[in-house]
Amino acid sequence: MLYYLFEYLDKTLNVTGAGVFQYITFRSALAFMLSLLLSTIYGKRVINFLRRQQVGETVRELGLAGQNEKAGTPTMGGLIIIFATLIPVVLFAKLQNIYILLLIVTTLWMGTIGFIDDYIKIFKKDKQGLKGIFKVVGQVGLGLIVGTVLYFSPAVTIRTDTSTTDIFKESTKEVVAQAPVYEKSTATTIPFFKNNEFDYAEVLAWTGEGYQDWAWLIFIPVVIFIITAVSNGANLTDGIDGLAAGTSAISVLALGIFTFVSGNIIFSNYLNIMYIPNSGEMTVFIAAFVGALVGFLWYNSYPASVFMGDTGSLTIGGIIAVLAIAVRKEMLIPLLCGIFLVENLSVVIQVFYFKYTKKRFGEGQRVFLMAPLHHHYQKKGYHESKIVTRFWIVAIMLAILSIVTLKLR
């Protein structure tokens, strides 16, 4: 909203200084500061409201140290993250930008699914919350929306190094420049490879001529899978104070660098990566999101005054997935979101091995003392703060390695 106001002041009324709002970096800085202030100052009011409404966490008996003390701690704190993100975005971002619209829809969509899940757990006294099938339907629904928009919308284009056309001087027909051609594409980036672009359409090359027209049959299911997997990974990571919010902030900050350089034609040319027009605007959203996550940590760090609940964790996972897909870095997710991945894998391994040994030997055995992985370390006697700090350190290393892939090929 303010972007359009200052654009009017700059271009119509020629107000001095109003043009500064044209800069993504300036608006991103404002978005970060505002979201940080909103989440820290008004976060306390939200927590007190949740406490008055008796929106308290019901903790399952897991035999973990300090677990019982957490019973009754306000949950649904993801509302703080959602509002502290959306308010600065509405104020400072270009609301007509297709990527911003997709991210707003993602935030509200996944936030609603998480809210319903938390509501059922707390007010309906059902510890299982929203049935898994309905969660998956919601995640698939969002994947369909995101995949369809990214594939069919004319506003979503890319420019690769070879997407250029010659411009001729009218008098001599001499080539004087090369102008970029922006095209629809399902190309994505493969990390660590020199010629690192892969087009999903190539999977259908065996079908013959015109196979590119059917690339959506591959692209949209991939989008659905990624959104479902990452949102569930974030949900599993939200198990101890500050873990999900901290690791997510680190991953999202790295994604902010990718969106900024991919949306800037100068940086994208220098780094020899695909230029994605208008994607740089997502940097404003990311700045607001990181500010909200950091502000939420003010209250969620050990000992937590509030939990994000599924309202927050599902939203975080959905946003990270959509950001990675939009900037064509979804193949980096296993590295960038390595914490989410190992948390997911620890559960899958634990369940599979338990069922396998029970079927074969009559008694189920476990690989980990408890899954997800952070509970395994709790069982080994590590303090929550130590586990979270070390997971953050690993997340920082993974984020740095992800950023290095811009040149390491």
KEKE-3310 file (N, C-alpha, C; in steps of 0.2 Angstrom, whole numbers, plus 5000, padded with zeros to 4 digits):
npx = (5004:5009:5019:5013:5008:5019:5025:5016:5018:5031:5031:5021:5018:5031:5038:5052:5063:5054:5056:5064:5057:5056:5067:5071:5079:5078:5064:5064:5072:5064:5053:5058:5061:5049:5041:5049:5047:5033:5031:5038:5034:5020:5018:5018:5006:4997:5001:4996:4983:4980:4983:4973:4962:4964:4971:4981:4995:4994:5003:5010:5014:5030:5041:5052:5064:5059:5047:5034:5033:5030:5017:5001:5007:5004:4999:4997:5005:5009:5001:5007:5018:5012:5004:5013:5021:5013:5007:5018:5021:5010:5010:5023:5026:5025:5009:5003:5012:5015:5022:5022:5008:5006:5013:5007:4994:4999:5003:4991:4983:4990:4991:4978:4975:4984:4979:4966:4969:4976:4965:4956:4964:4965:4952:4943:4948:4955:4968:4974:4971:4968:4963:4975:4973:4965:4974:4984:4976:4974:4987:4990:4981:4985:4997:4993:4987:4998:5007:5000:4998:5011:5015:5006:5003:5006:5014:5024:5040:5056:5073:5086:5104:5105:5094:5092:5090:5094:5096:5094:5102:5093:5097:5109:5107:5115:5121:5118:5115:5110:5095:5085:5075:5061:5054:5041:5045:5050:5061:5074:5086:5101:5111:5129:5133:5140:5134:5120:5106:5090:5077:5060:5052:5059:5059:5048:5052:5053:5041:5039:5037:5032:5031:5034:5022:5016:5022:5017:5012:5022:5028:5018:5014:5027:5028:5018:5022:5034:5029:5021:5030:5040:5033:5028:5040:5044:5035:5037:5049:5046:5048:5055:5060:5062:5068:5062:5059:5071:5080:5072:5072:5086:5087:5077:5083:5094:5088:5083:5094:5095:5083:5085:5097:5093:5082:5088:5095:5108:5116:5112:5117:5131:5133:5130:5117:5100:5089:5075:5062:5054:5055:5063:5056:5051:5060:5056:5045:5052:5061:5052:5046:5058:5060:5049:5050:5062:5058:5048:5056:5060:5051:5049:5061:5071:5066:5051:5039:5028:5021:5023:5014:5004:4999:5009:5020:5017:5014:5026:5034:5027:5029:5043:5044:5037:5044:5057:5053:5048:5060:5067:5075:5073:5079:5089:5084:5085:5098:5098:5087:5091:5090:5076:5075:5083:5076:5063:5067:5072:5060:5054:5063:5063:5050:5049:5059:5055:5043:5047:5056:5047:5038:5047:5054:5045:5046:5047:5060:5071:5079:5083:5083:5072:5060:5055:5073:5078:5072:5079:5091:5088:5083:5096:5101:5105:5103:5089:5093:5106:5105:5096:5105:5116:5109:5106:5118:5122:5113:5116:5129:5124:5116:5126:5134:5124:5122:5135:5134:5130:5142:5150:5153)
npy = (4994:5007:5007:5010:5023:5031:5029:5036:5049:5051:5050:5057:5069:5073:5073:5076:5063:5053:5043:5034:5023:5014:5006:4989:4985:4995:4995:4982:4982:4991:4983:4972:4978:4983:4971:4964:4973:4972:4958:4957:4967:4967:4954:4949:4954:4946:4933:4934:4936:4923:4915:4920:4914:4902:4894:4882:4871:4854:4842:4827:4812:4809:4805:4814:4825:4839:4840:4840:4853:4861:4859:4867:4879:4893:4890:4890:4901:4904:4913:4925:4925:4925:4937:4947:4945:4947:4960:4970:4966:4969:4983:4987:4980:4976:4973:4969:4960:4944:4934:4938:4938:4924:4920:4926:4920:4907:4909:4912:4901:4889:4893:4893:4879:4874:4881:4876:4863:4865:4871:4860:4851:4858:4864:4854:4844:4834:4825:4821:4830:4838:4827:4817:4814:4825:4836:4832:4834:4847:4852:4847:4854:4867:4865:4862:4874:4883:4877:4877:4891:4895:4888:4891:4905:4920:4930:4924:4921:4917:4921:4914:4912:4910:4915:4926:4940:4947:4965:4976:4990:5001:5008:5001:4988:4982:4973:4979:4977:4965:4960:4954:4939:4935:4920:4907:4893:4877:4875:4872:4873:4864:4860:4862:4858:4862:4865:4869:4868:4861:4855:4851:4847:4839:4826:4821:4820:4808:4806:4812:4825:4841:4838:4848:4854:4847:4847:4851:4840:4834:4845:4851:4840:4838:4850:4849:4838:4843:4854:4848:4839:4848:4856:4846:4842:4854:4854:4843:4846:4856:4854:4856:4870:4885:4878:4876:4889:4895:4888:4889:4903:4905:4897:4903:4916:4913:4910:4922:4929:4922:4925:4939:4940:4933:4940:4952:4959:4962:4956:4942:4940:4942:4931:4921:4915:4910:4923:4929:4938:4950:4942:4947:4955:4946:4947:4957:4951:4940:4947:4952:4941:4934:4944:4942:4929:4930:4939:4931:4922:4928:4926:4912:4906:4895:4896:4892:4905:4904:4893:4889:4880:4870:4880:4889:4881:4873:4883:4890:4879:4878:4891:4891:4881:4886:4898:4892:4885:4895:4903:4894:4885:4873:4860:4862:4861:4849:4851:4865:4865:4855:4851:4849:4839:4828:4826:4822:4810:4803:4800:4792:4781:4776:4771:4762:4753:4748:4742:4732:4724:4720:4712:4702:4697:4697:4706:4723:4734:4748:4761:4774:4782:4789:4797:4812:4816:4826:4823:4811:4815:4822:4811:4806:4814:4827:4845:4855:4868:4866:4857:4864:4875:4869:4863:4874:4879:4869:4872:4884:4882:4873:4883:4892:4884:4881:4894:4896:4888:4896:4899:4888:4876)
npz = (5000:5005:4996:4983:4986:4988:4976:4968:4974:4970:4956:4951:4959:4961:4973:4984:4988:4989:4980:4985:4990:4979:4979:4983:4993:5003:5006:5011:5022:5030:5031:5039:5051:5055:5057:5066:5077:5079:5082:5094:5103:5102:5103:5116:5120:5113:5118:5131:5128:5123:5134:5143:5136:5139:5130:5130:5129:5128:5134:5129:5138:5137:5144:5146:5152:5161:5154:5160:5165:5155:5151:5148:5144:5133:5117:5098:5095:5082:5076:5079:5071:5059:5058:5060:5049:5038:5039:5038:5025:5017:5018:5013:5001:4984:4980:4968:4963:4957:4964:4977:4980:4979:4990:5001:5000:5002:5016:5023:5019:5024:5037:5041:5040:5050:5061:5063:5066:5078:5085:5086:5094:5106:5110:5107:5114:5108:5106:5094:5084:5069:5057:5048:5035:5030:5033:5023:5011:5012:5010:4998:4990:4991:4984:4972:4968:4969:4960:4948:4945:4944:4933:4923:4923:4914:4920:4926:4922:4915:4912:4904:4901:4887:4882:4872:4860:4845:4842:4829:4821:4813:4800:4795:4798:4808:4821:4837:4850:4862:4867:4881:4881:4888:4894:4896:4907:4913:4919:4931:4945:4946:4960:4962:4949:4933:4921:4925:4924:4924:4915:4919:4909:4900:4905:4898:4886:4878:4873:4861:4848:4853:4867:4877:4880:4889:4901:4913:4919:4925:4932:4941:4950:4957:4963:4972:4980:4986:4994:5003:5009:5015:5023:5032:5037:5044:5053:5061:5066:5075:5091:5102:5113:5103:5092:5079:5075:5075:5066:5055:5052:5049:5037:5029:5028:5020:5008:5005:5000:4988:4981:4980:4971:4960:4956:4951:4938:4935:4945:4943:4930:4932:4941:4933:4933:4931:4927:4935:4932:4942:4954:4964:4972:4982:4992:5000:5007:5013:5021:5031:5035:5041:5051:5059:5063:5071:5081:5087:5093:5104:5113:5112:5115:5126:5143:5135:5132:5125:5112:5095:5089:5077:5069:5067:5063:5051:5043:5041:5035:5023:5017:5016:5006:4995:4992:4988:4977:4969:4966:4959:4966:4972:4972:4981:4993:5001:5006:5011:5020:5028:5042:5043:5035:5041:5052:5048:5041:5052:5059:5049:5047:5060:5062:5051:5054:5067:5064:5055:5062:5072:5065:5060:5071:5081:5091:5092:5088:5090:5081:5086:5102:5104:5092:5084:5079:5088:5100:5103:5107:5118:5126:5128:5138:5135:5137:5133:5127:5123:5113:5104:5101:5095:5084:5077:5074:5064:5055:5051:5044:5034:5027:5023:5015:5005:4999:4994:4983:4972:4965:4966:4956)
capx = (5000:5013:5023:5010:5007:5025:5026:5012:5021:5037:5031:5015:5019:5038:5040:5059:5064:5049:5058:5068:5053:5057:5072:5069:5083:5075:5058:5065:5074:5058:5048:5061:5061:5042:5039:5052:5044:5026:5032:5041:5030:5013:5018:5016:4998:4994:5002:4992:4976:4980:4982:4966:4957:4966:4974:4987:4998:4993:5009:5010:5019:5035:5047:5057:5065:5056:5041:5028:5032:5027:5009:4998:5010:5000:5001:4994:5009:5011:4997:5011:5022:5008:5002:5019:5024:5008:5006:5023:5021:5004:5012:5029:5028:5020:5004:5001:5017:5012:5025:5019:5001:5006:5016:5001:4989:5002:5003:4984:4981:4993:4990:4971:4975:4987:4974:4960:4972:4977:4959:4953:4967:4964:4945:4939:4951:4957:4976:4976:4970:4965:4965:4980:4971:4963:4980:4987:4972:4975:4994:4989:4977:4990:5002:4989:4986:5005:5010:4996:5000:5018:5016:5002:5003:5010:5018:5030:5044:5063:5078:5093:5110:5104:5087:5093:5088:5098:5093:5098:5102:5089:5100:5114:5105:5121:5119:5120:5114:5106:5089:5083:5069:5058:5050:5039:5049:5049:5068:5076:5093:5104:5117:5135:5134:5142:5128:5116:5099:5086:5070:5056:5049:5064:5056:5043:5055:5052:5034:5040:5036:5026:5031:5034:5016:5013:5027:5013:5010:5028:5030:5013:5015:5033:5027:5014:5027:5039:5026:5019:5036:5043:5028:5028:5047:5044:5030:5041:5055:5044:5047:5058:5059:5067:5071:5059:5059:5078:5082:5069:5075:5092:5085:5074:5088:5098:5083:5082:5099:5094:5078:5088:5101:5089:5078:5092:5098:5116:5119:5111:5122:5138:5134:5128:5111:5094:5086:5068:5059:5050:5056:5067:5051:5050:5065:5053:5042:5057:5063:5046:5046:5063:5059:5043:5053:5067:5054:5044:5061:5060:5046:5049:5067:5070:5060:5047:5032:5023:5023:5020:5009:5004:4997:5016:5025:5014:5014:5033:5036:5024:5032:5049:5044:5035:5050:5062:5051:5048:5066:5070:5081:5069:5083:5093:5080:5088:5104:5096:5083:5094:5087:5070:5076:5085:5070:5058:5070:5073:5054:5053:5068:5061:5044:5050:5063:5051:5038:5051:5058:5041:5036:5052:5057:5040:5047:5049:5066:5071:5086:5084:5080:5065:5060:5061:5079:5079:5070:5084:5097:5085:5084:5103:5103:5107:5099:5086:5096:5112:5102:5094:5111:5120:5105:5107:5125:5122:5108:5120:5134:5121:5114:5132:5135:5119:5124:5141:5132:5130:5148:5153:5149)
capy = (5000:5012:5007:5014:5029:5034:5029:5042:5055:5052:5051:5062:5075:5074:5074:5074:5057:5048:5038:5028:5017:5010:5001:4983:4985:5000:4992:4975:4985:4993:4977:4968:4982:4983:4964:4963:4977:4969:4952:4958:4972:4965:4947:4948:4954:4940:4928:4935:4934:4916:4913:4921:4910:4895:4890:4879:4865:4848:4838:4820:4809:4806:4803:4818:4830:4846:4840:4842:4860:4864:4859:4874:4885:4895:4888:4894:4907:4905:4919:4931:4925:4926:4944:4951:4945:4950:4968:4974:4964:4973:4990:4989:4976:4977:4968:4966:4955:4937:4930:4941:4936:4917:4919:4928:4914:4901:4910:4911:4894:4884:4895:4891:4872:4873:4884:4871:4857:4867:4872:4853:4848:4862:4865:4848:4839:4828:4826:4819:4836:4837:4820:4817:4815:4832:4840:4831:4837:4855:4853:4845:4859:4872:4863:4863:4882:4886:4874:4879:4898:4896:4885:4894:4912:4924:4934:4920:4920:4917:4923:4911:4915:4909:4918:4933:4941:4953:4971:4979:4997:5002:5010:4997:4982:4980:4971:4984:4975:4959:4961:4947:4936:4931:4915:4902:4888:4873:4874:4873:4873:4858:4863:4859:4856:4868:4867:4867:4869:4855:4856:4845:4845:4834:4820:4818:4820:4802:4805:4815:4832:4844:4836:4853:4856:4843:4848:4852:4834:4833:4850:4852:4835:4840:4856:4846:4834:4848:4858:4843:4836:4853:4858:4841:4843:4859:4852:4838:4850:4860:4849:4859:4878:4889:4874:4877:4896:4897:4885:4892:4909:4904:4894:4909:4921:4911:4910:4929:4930:4919:4929:4945:4940:4930:4945:4957:4957:4963:4950:4936:4940:4941:4924:4916:4911:4912:4929:4928:4945:4952:4938:4951:4957:4942:4949:4961:4946:4937:4951:4953:4934:4933:4948:4939:4923:4932:4942:4926:4918:4932:4922:4905:4903:4892:4892:4896:4908:4902:4888:4891:4876:4869:4886:4892:4876:4871:4889:4890:4874:4880:4897:4890:4877:4890:4902:4888:4883:4901:4905:4888:4882:4867:4855:4864:4860:4844:4854:4871:4863:4848:4849:4847:4832:4823:4825:4818:4804:4799:4797:4787:4776:4773:4768:4757:4748:4745:4737:4727:4720:4717:4707:4697:4694:4697:4712:4729:4737:4755:4764:4780:4781:4792:4801:4814:4816:4830:4819:4806:4818:4823:4805:4805:4818:4834:4850:4858:4874:4864:4854:4869:4879:4864:4862:4881:4879:4865:4875:4890:4879:4871:4889:4895:4879:4882:4900:4895:4884:4901:4899:4882:4871)
capz = (5000:5005:4989:4978:4988:4987:4969:4966:4976:4967:4949:4949:4963:4961:4980:4985:4993:4989:4975:4989:4990:4973:4981:4987:4999:5008:5009:5015:5029:5034:5033:5044:5057:5058:5059:5073:5082:5080:5085:5101:5107:5102:5104:5123:5121:5110:5123:5137:5126:5122:5141:5146:5133:5141:5124:5133:5126:5131:5133:5129:5142:5134:5149:5145:5158:5161:5150:5163:5167:5149:5151:5150:5140:5127:5110:5093:5094:5075:5074:5080:5065:5053:5058:5060:5043:5033:5040:5034:5017:5014:5019:5009:4995:4978:4981:4962:4961:4957:4969:4983:4980:4980:4997:5005:4999:5006:5023:5025:5018:5029:5044:5042:5042:5057:5066:5064:5069:5085:5088:5088:5100:5112:5112:5106:5118:5104:5105:5087:5080:5062:5054:5044:5028:5029:5032:5016:5006:5012:5007:4990:4987:4990:4979:4965:4967:4967:4954:4942:4944:4942:4926:4918:4923:4910:4924:4928:4916:4917:4906:4904:4897:4880:4880:4870:4853:4842:4841:4824:4819:4807:4794:4793:4800:4811:4828:4842:4857:4863:4872:4884:4879:4894:4892:4901:4907:4919:4921:4938:4945:4950:4963:4961:4942:4929:4917:4931:4923:4922:4913:4920:4902:4897:4907:4894:4879:4874:4870:4854:4847:4857:4874:4882:4882:4894:4906:4919:4922:4930:4937:4947:4956:4960:4968:4978:4984:4989:4999:5008:5013:5019:5028:5037:5040:5049:5059:5065:5070:5081:5096:5108:5112:5098:5087:5072:5073:5074:5060:5049:5051:5045:5030:5025:5026:5014:5002:5003:4996:4982:4978:4978:4966:4955:4953:4949:4931:4936:4949:4940:4924:4935:4944:4928:4935:4928:4929:4936:4933:4948:4959:4969:4977:4987:4997:5005:5011:5017:5027:5036:5038:5046:5057:5063:5067:5076:5086:5090:5097:5110:5118:5111:5117:5132:5143:5131:5135:5120:5107:5089:5087:5070:5066:5065:5059:5045:5039:5040:5030:5017:5014:5013:5000:4989:4991:4985:4971:4965:4964:4956:4970:4976:4973:4986:4999:5006:5009:5014:5025:5031:5048:5042:5032:5046:5057:5044:5040:5059:5060:5044:5049:5067:5061:5047:5058:5072:5061:5052:5067:5075:5060:5059:5077:5086:5096:5089:5090:5088:5080:5090:5108:5102:5086:5079:5081:5094:5106:5104:5111:5125:5130:5130:5143:5133:5139:5127:5125:5120:5107:5099:5098:5090:5078:5074:5071:5058:5050:5048:5040:5028:5023:5020:5009:5000:4996:4990:4976:4967:4962:4967:4952)
cpx = (5004:5018:5020:5008:5013:5027:5022:5015:5027:5036:5025:5017:5027:5041:5047:5059:5059:5051:5062:5063:5053:5062:5070:5073:5080:5069:5059:5068:5068:5053:5051:5060:5054:5040:5042:5049:5037:5027:5034:5036:5023:5012:5016:5009:4995:4995:4997:4984:4975:4979:4976:4961:4959:4968:4981:4989:4996:4999:5008:5015:5024:5041:5053:5058:5062:5050:5035:5027:5030:5020:5006:5001:5006:5003:4997:4998:5011:5007:5002:5015:5018:5006:5008:5023:5019:5007:5012:5023:5015:5006:5018:5030:5023:5015:5001:5006:5014:5015:5023:5012:5001:5009:5011:4996:4992:5001:4996:4982:4984:4992:4983:4971:4978:4982:4969:4963:4973:4970:4956:4957:4966:4957:4941:4942:4953:4964:4978:4975:4967:4967:4970:4978:4968:4969:4983:4983:4973:4982:4994:4986:4981:4995:4999:4989:4993:5008:5006:4998:5007:5019:5012:5002:5008:5015:5024:5034:5052:5067:5084:5098:5109:5098:5088:5091:5092:5094:5097:5097:5098:5092:5105:5112:5111:5118:5122:5120:5110:5101:5087:5076:5066:5053:5047:5044:5048:5057:5070:5084:5096:5110:5123:5137:5136:5136:5122:5109:5096:5079:5065:5053:5053:5062:5052:5046:5054:5046:5034:5038:5031:5026:5031:5027:5013:5018:5023:5012:5016:5029:5025:5014:5022:5032:5023:5018:5031:5035:5024:5025:5039:5039:5028:5035:5047:5040:5033:5046:5053:5043:5050:5059:5065:5069:5069:5060:5066:5081:5079:5071:5081:5091:5082:5079:5092:5094:5082:5088:5098:5089:5081:5092:5098:5084:5081:5096:5106:5119:5118:5116:5129:5138:5132:5122:5105:5091:5079:5065:5054:5050:5059:5062:5049:5055:5061:5049:5046:5059:5058:5046:5051:5062:5054:5046:5058:5063:5050:5049:5062:5056:5047:5056:5067:5071:5055:5041:5026:5026:5020:5014:5009:5002:5004:5020:5023:5015:5022:5036:5033:5027:5039:5049:5042:5041:5055:5060:5051:5054:5070:5076:5078:5074:5089:5090:5083:5094:5102:5092:5085:5091:5080:5070:5078:5079:5065:5061:5071:5066:5052:5057:5065:5055:5045:5054:5059:5046:5041:5053:5053:5039:5040:5054:5051:5040:5050:5055:5067:5079:5088:5081:5073:5066:5055:5067:5081:5077:5075:5089:5094:5085:5091:5105:5105:5101:5096:5090:5103:5110:5100:5100:5115:5116:5106:5113:5125:5118:5112:5125:5130:5118:5120:5134:5130:5120:5130:5140:5131:5136:5151:5150:5155)
cpy = (5006:5013:5012:5021:5033:5034:5035:5049:5057:5054:5056:5069:5077:5076:5071:5068:5052:5042:5032:5022:5012:5005:4995:4983:4989:4997:4985:4977:4987:4987:4973:4971:4982:4976:4962:4967:4974:4963:4952:4962:4969:4957:4945:4949:4948:4934:4928:4934:4926:4912:4914:4916:4903:4891:4887:4873:4859:4843:4831:4817:4805:4804:4807:4823:4836:4846:4843:4849:4864:4864:4865:4880:4887:4892:4892:4901:4908:4911:4925:4931:4927:4934:4948:4950:4948:4957:4972:4972:4969:4981:4991:4985:4978:4972:4965:4961:4948:4933:4932:4938:4928:4916:4921:4923:4908:4902:4909:4904:4889:4886:4893:4883:4871:4876:4879:4865:4859:4868:4865:4850:4852:4862:4859:4843:4833:4829:4824:4825:4834:4831:4821:4818:4822:4837:4839:4834:4844:4856:4852:4851:4865:4871:4864:4870:4885:4883:4876:4887:4899:4893:4889:4902:4916:4928:4931:4918:4919:4919:4919:4914:4915:4913:4925:4934:4947:4959:4974:4986:4997:5003:5005:4989:4978:4978:4976:4982:4968:4960:4954:4945:4933:4926:4910:4896:4884:4871:4876:4872:4867:4860:4859:4857:4862:4870:4864:4868:4862:4857:4850:4843:4839:4827:4816:4818:4814:4801:4809:4822:4835:4842:4842:4855:4852:4843:4849:4846:4832:4838:4851:4846:4836:4845:4853:4842:4838:4851:4853:4841:4842:4855:4853:4841:4848:4858:4847:4841:4854:4856:4852:4867:4881:4885:4876:4884:4898:4894:4887:4898:4909:4902:4900:4914:4920:4911:4918:4931:4928:4923:4936:4945:4937:4935:4952:4955:4957:4957:4944:4935:4938:4934:4919:4912:4914:4918:4928:4935:4945:4947:4942:4954:4953:4943:4953:4956:4942:4941:4952:4946:4932:4937:4945:4933:4925:4935:4936:4922:4922:4929:4915:4902:4900:4897:4896:4898:4906:4897:4890:4886:4874:4875:4889:4887:4874:4877:4890:4886:4876:4886:4895:4886:4881:4895:4898:4887:4889:4903:4900:4885:4876:4861:4856:4862:4855:4846:4860:4869:4856:4846:4846:4840:4827:4821:4821:4811:4800:4796:4791:4780:4772:4769:4762:4751:4744:4740:4731:4722:4716:4711:4701:4693:4694:4702:4718:4732:4744:4757:4770:4779:4784:4796:4806:4815:4820:4827:4814:4809:4820:4817:4804:4809:4825:4839:4853:4863:4871:4861:4859:4873:4875:4863:4869:4881:4875:4868:4881:4887:4876:4877:4892:4890:4880:4889:4900:4891:4889:4901:4893:4877:4867)
cpz = (5000:4999:4984:4980:4987:4980:4966:4968:4972:4959:4947:4953:4963:4968:4981:4990:4992:4984:4979:4990:4984:4974:4985:4993:5005:5011:5013:5022:5033:5036:5039:5051:5060:5060:5065:5078:5084:5084:5092:5105:5108:5103:5111:5124:5118:5115:5128:5135:5126:5129:5144:5142:5134:5135:5126:5130:5131:5129:5134:5134:5138:5138:5148:5151:5156:5156:5154:5164:5161:5148:5153:5147:5134:5121:5105:5092:5087:5073:5075:5074:5059:5052:5057:5053:5038:5033:5036:5026:5014:5014:5013:5003:4990:4978:4974:4959:4962:4963:4976:4985:4982:4988:5002:5005:5003:5013:5026:5025:5023:5036:5046:5044:5049:5062:5068:5068:5077:5089:5091:5094:5106:5115:5112:5110:5114:5102:5098:5082:5074:5059:5048:5036:5026:5028:5025:5011:5006:5009:5000:4987:4986:4985:4972:4963:4965:4961:4947:4940:4941:4935:4921:4917:4919:4914:4927:4923:4919:4910:4908:4900:4890:4877:4878:4862:4851:4841:4835:4823:4813:4800:4791:4794:4804:4819:4833:4849:4857:4869:4875:4881:4885:4892:4898:4901:4913:4921:4928:4939:4949:4953:4962:4954:4938:4925:4921:4930:4921:4920:4914:4914:4899:4899:4902:4886:4875:4871:4863:4854:4851:4865:4879:4884:4887:4900:4913:4923:4926:4935:4943:4952:4960:4965:4974:4983:4989:4995:5004:5012:5017:5024:5034:5041:5046:5055:5064:5069:5076:5087:5103:5107:5108:5093:5080:5070:5071:5067:5054:5047:5047:5038:5026:5023:5020:5008:5000:4999:4989:4978:4976:4972:4960:4952:4951:4943:4931:4939:4946:4934:4927:4938:4939:4930:4931:4931:4929:4937:4938:4954:4965:4974:4983:4993:5002:5010:5015:5023:5032:5039:5043:5052:5062:5067:5072:5082:5090:5095:5103:5115:5118:5113:5124:5138:5140:5134:5131:5115:5101:5086:5079:5066:5063:5060:5052:5040:5037:5034:5023:5013:5012:5007:4994:4987:4986:4978:4966:4962:4961:4959:4974:4977:4978:4993:5004:5009:5013:5020:5028:5037:5048:5039:5037:5051:5054:5043:5047:5060:5056:5046:5055:5066:5057:5051:5063:5069:5058:5057:5071:5071:5060:5065:5082:5091:5092:5092:5087:5086:5084:5097:5108:5096:5087:5083:5087:5100:5108:5109:5118:5129:5132:5136:5141:5135:5132:5123:5121:5113:5102:5096:5093:5083:5074:5070:5064:5053:5047:5043:5033:5024:5020:5014:5003:4996:4991:4983:4971:4963:4962:4962:4948)
residu = (MET:LEU:TYR:TYR:LEU:PHE:GLU:TYR:LEU:ASP:LYS:THR:LEU:ASN:VAL:THR:GLY:ALA:GLY:VAL:PHE:GLN:TYR:ILE:THR:PHE:ARG:SER:ALA:LEU:ALA:PHE:MET:LEU:SER:LEU:LEU:LEU:SER:THR:ILE:TYR:GLY:LYS:ARG:VAL:ILE:ASN:PHE:LEU:ARG:ARG:GLN:GLN:VAL:GLY:GLU:THR:VAL:ARG:GLU:LEU:GLY:LEU:ALA:GLY:GLN:ASN:GLU:LYS:ALA:GLY:THR:PRO:THR:MET:GLY:GLY:LEU:ILE:ILE:ILE:PHE:ALA:THR:LEU:ILE:PRO:VAL:VAL:LEU:PHE:ALA:LYS:LEU:GLN:ASN:ILE:TYR:ILE:LEU:LEU:LEU:ILE:VAL:THR:THR:LEU:TRP:MET:GLY:THR:ILE:GLY:PHE:ILE:ASP:ASP:TYR:ILE:LYS:ILE:PHE:LYS:LYS:ASP:LYS:GLN:GLY:LEU:LYS:GLY:ILE:PHE:LYS:VAL:VAL:GLY:GLN:VAL:GLY:LEU:GLY:LEU:ILE:VAL:GLY:THR:VAL:LEU:TYR:PHE:SER:PRO:ALA:VAL:THR:ILE:ARG:THR:ASP:THR:SER:THR:THR:ASP:ILE:PHE:LYS:GLU:SER:THR:LYS:GLU:VAL:VAL:ALA:GLN:ALA:PRO:VAL:TYR:GLU:LYS:SER:THR:ALA:THR:THR:ILE:PRO:PHE:PHE:LYS:ASN:ASN:GLU:PHE:ASP:TYR:ALA:GLU:VAL:LEU:ALA:TRP:THR:GLY:GLU:GLY:TYR:GLN:ASP:TRP:ALA:TRP:LEU:ILE:PHE:ILE:PRO:VAL:VAL:ILE:PHE:ILE:ILE:THR:ALA:VAL:SER:ASN:GLY:ALA:ASN:LEU:THR:ASP:GLY:ILE:ASP:GLY:LEU:ALA:ALA:GLY:THR:SER:ALA:ILE:SER:VAL:LEU:ALA:LEU:GLY:ILE:PHE:THR:PHE:VAL:SER:GLY:ASN:ILE:ILE:PHE:SER:ASN:TYR:LEU:ASN:ILE:MET:TYR:ILE:PRO:ASN:SER:GLY:GLU:MET:THR:VAL:PHE:ILE:ALA:ALA:PHE:VAL:GLY:ALA:LEU:VAL:GLY:PHE:LEU:TRP:TYR:ASN:SER:TYR:PRO:ALA:SER:VAL:PHE:MET:GLY:ASP:THR:GLY:SER:LEU:THR:ILE:GLY:GLY:ILE:ILE:ALA:VAL:LEU:ALA:ILE:ALA:VAL:ARG:LYS:GLU:MET:LEU:ILE:PRO:LEU:LEU:CYS:GLY:ILE:PHE:LEU:VAL:GLU:ASN:LEU:SER:VAL:VAL:ILE:GLN:VAL:PHE:TYR:PHE:LYS:TYR:THR:LYS:LYS:ARG:PHE:GLY:GLU:GLY:GLN:ARG:VAL:PHE:LEU:MET:ALA:PRO:LEU:HIS:HIS:HIS:TYR:GLN:LYS:LYS:GLY:TYR:HIS:GLU:SER:LYS:ILE:VAL:THR:ARG:PHE:TRP:ILE:VAL:ALA:ILE:MET:LEU:ALA:ILE:LEU:SER:ILE:VAL:THR:LEU:LYS:LEU:ARG)
# end
